[in-house]
Amino acid sequence: MIYNIVIVELGIVLIVATLFAYLAKGLKQPLIPAYIISGLMIGPVLGLVKQVELINTLSEIGIAFLLFIVGLEIDFKRLKNVAEVSTIGGSLKMLFLFITGFILTRVLGYNAITGIYLGIIVAFSSTMVVVKLLSDKRELDTLHGRIVLGVLLMEDLIAIIALAMLANTSFSIDLIILSILKIIFLIVISFFLSIYILPSLFKFAAKTKELLFLASISVLFFFCIFSMTLNISLVIGAFIAGVALANLPYNYEIIGKVMSLKDFFATIFFVSIGMSISFGAVANILVPLICFLLLIILFKPLLCMVIITMMGYKKRPAFLSSISLSQISEFALILAAQGMIIGHIHQDIYTLTVMLALITMGLTSYYINFDNQLYLMLKKKLKIFEKILPHKKFHFEYMAEKPKYDIVLCGHNRVGFSIYKTIKKMKKSILIIDFNPEVIRDLMERKISCLYGDIGDMEILERINFKDAKMIISTIPDKHDNVLLLKTIKKSDSKAITFVTAMDIDDALELYEKGSDYVILPHFLGGEHVAFMINKLTLDITQVIKDKNQHIKELKHRRIIDHNQRNR
């Protein structure tokens, strides 16, 4: 009978979450607030679900799956150019927020141990929410995406240590050292397995899709069980499991197979946040709730903006990074639940943490989905940060003294790389604009005219001589950036032919309305290219083999320059 109840209540969770997701999509709203509201309806409002412990367990598995995928996708080479802001800037952010949170807690009349918990809770941001939203917008590989990912990685490592340290009923240097040693031991085990055991196991498993999937999940749960055996959180094991598999040549196949499971459990995670609210307890924490909300949604992004600007970044990536970090972490929920079980904190602090998560994660969905609009609204006011703060300029450019180019190419990604090769054969002068520091550094070394920046930044667009250009091409798939580009070209009275990129048909049609001469749809390019080849080659096997060898050569070159990454 208990099994029937579990199935019914889990079904209710998914059905209600789906209905609210449909409603959110129909109203063109983010999905995360819809999931949280559905949890409120299922739990506190209607009381439809009683198996709260089961739902919470499933939600923790959702966090584990997300951190597993984060570990799989981590490429430390891609983060090396934001290493300084990730480590130094991220550490300063956490330190200042912890101190501020601790002081605010004490001012509100709570004891020191509660201050430590709330200080840690406000110091960290949510990897789960931010990575999901940036991934959905295909912005993980942008400059601000890399900054955010680097800072979140730094925070996750510190959060892992904090979770292990606070898992004990009492504090001592010995226990802290023991917790750190446990994590190091887990990392050493994962390093050993990733070098000597896992490559051969997965080489065999990769021959069968089902076996590859099962092997991946088994590694995930092995590390989760191992970490729980060591008395540290299972999400720590999940993250380390992902890192252990990250260097395998099958990591993207694994991500593809695990992604749907992650989305399923992630939905339950957000629903569980709404279910955890106790309306009766909210009245008792109203003042602390307002104080900590102001700390998280106002002071936190302001602090991040100051630190990132001081680290040398312009106002646009600094602003986009800052608003992306304006929430508390999913680790906060685990930490608060753990602290309540041990007896470090009371129920009202757990309720406060859940409310902070609900509101700040919900707001973050809007911040990130409408980040460009927010930036344009505040752009003039944000200039003060660059004026009053010590600001070092990035000299990532190689341009002629009197720049005049036949073609301006915005985005040297996979599509842009192919376009550049064709332009080079045409012997036309070209200026390449890209927000990837590695790309610009490589172009500078090859004496190719280039400019480091983002076409969503007016300061960058104002530096470009559009009027004399014959053709302007954007491979950046962001609709708002391309609309801004088209408006700027029009204002300059340029007669250039314009090519821009869109990710779906609706965006493409809108860009045509804004004046683009042609809109590139990457998802359709593959089919069009194959159709062209079939028409050209017919049944000439000799030509097919010749093109095949050329294609292999091209793919090997692209692998060297790291064009195998997703979302680029």
Secondary structure as UniProt FT lines:
FT   HELIX           2..26
FT   TURN            27..28
FT   HELIX           31..40
FT   HELIX           41..45
FT   HELIX           52..73
FT   TURN            76..79
FT   HELIX           80..82
FT   HELIX           83..84
FT   HELIX           85..89
FT   HELIX           90..107
FT   TURN            108..109
FT   HELIX           112..123
FT   HELIX           127..136
FT   TURN            137..138
FT   TURN            140..141
FT   HELIX           143..165
FT   TURN            166..167
FT   HELIX           173..192
FT   HELIX           193..197
FT   HELIX           198..205
FT   TURN            206..207
FT   HELIX           209..229
FT   TURN            230..231
FT   HELIX           234..246
FT   TURN            249..250
FT   HELIX           251..275
FT   HELIX           279..282
FT   HELIX           283..285
FT   HELIX           286..294
FT   HELIX           295..299
FT   HELIX           300..310
FT   TURN            311..312
FT   HELIX           315..324
FT   HELIX           330..342
FT   HELIX           347..369
FT   HELIX           371..388
FT   STRAND          397..398
FT   STRAND          407..410
FT   HELIX           414..426
FT   STRAND          430..434
FT   HELIX           437..445
FT   TURN            446..447
FT   STRAND          450..452
FT   TURN            455..456
FT   HELIX           458..461
FT   TURN            462..463
FT   TURN            467..468
FT   STRAND          471..474
FT   HELIX           479..491
FT   TURN            492..493
FT   STRAND          497..501
FT   HELIX           505..513
FT   TURN            514..515
FT   STRAND          518..520
FT   HELIX           522..537
FT   TURN            538..539
FT   HELIX           541..560
FT   TURN            561..564
//
